[in-house]
Amino acid sequence: GLVSFMSGGVAARLDNDDFMDGLSSLCSELSPLATVELLKNNGGLASRLTPAYARCILSITRHLDAHGFEGAKRLKALLGKSPLVGKVPELEAILLAEQRKDKIEAVLQRFRGTYAEKSAIAATL
């Protein structure tokens, strides 16, 4: 829990106002536990956290939740530790463009794969 959450990206940014505002935003909407689950062991995600980045994350998780997916869990699986963590606004636009569960699932499936596969996809976004 806390040790893996506080390692790397999170601990390095505790004195950063943008990070703390983004973290507060995630905690208030997702719950503190869901936020920890999303950010732990993912320095790439934590290092990018700002209020704007948090809004994208929340928009994606809300959209996924509204269509019957476990939003935060699916987003974490989609991003992994891949370069896709740097493409959250692009992923938000792609996912929110789909309004049917089967179409959203098809988008999520497109982003499955190894680190190398996700890296290649991220390079095209």
Secondary structure by P-SEA (a helix, b strand, c coil): ccccccccccccccccaaaaaaaaaaaacccaaaaaaaccccaaaaaaccaaaaaaaaaaaaaaaaaccaaaaaaaaaaccccccccaaaaaaaaaacccaaaaaaaaaaacccaaaaaaaaaac
